[in-house]
Amino acid sequence: MDEFVVYILYSEKFMKTYTDFTSNLIERFKSHHFLETKGYTPKFIGQ
């Protein structure tokens, strides 16, 4: 059985939190850092 981690990110700029879960925390943080082209982040910041 895979193990999952729940994490919360906070944006001081937008004063918002983002909660999610993953089985690969390092890779998931990389994907947040290098803005994805789909999903929550681009919709939120207007991409």
N, C-alpha and C positions, 0 to 999 in steps of 0.2 A: 504494500500500500504506500502510495506517495505521501510525503509530508508537505504541508502547505504553511506559508507564513502570511499573516495578515499585517499590512502596513498602512500607515497614514502619512501622507505628505501634506505640508502646509505651505501656501504661497503668501508671503508677506505682501507682495505687490497687489494681489487680488483679495487678500484676506479670506481665503477659502481653504478648506481641507479636502483631500481626496483620499478615500479609503478603498483598498483593493486587496487581493490575495494572489499569491504565486507559489509555484514550486521551485523557482529559480530567482531568488531575490537580486543577485548581482546583475543578471541579464535584464531583469525588469527595470531596475534603476537606470541602466544604460539606455533603455528604450525611452524612459521619461526624460532623460538628459538630452537626447538627440531627437527631440519632438517627432512623434509619429505623424503620419499623414492621415490617419483615421482615428476615430474614437473620441473620447471626452476632451482631451487637451486642445486639439485644433478647433473644435466647435466652440470651446469656451473662450479662446483668445482670438477667434474670428479668422482662422486660416481657411 
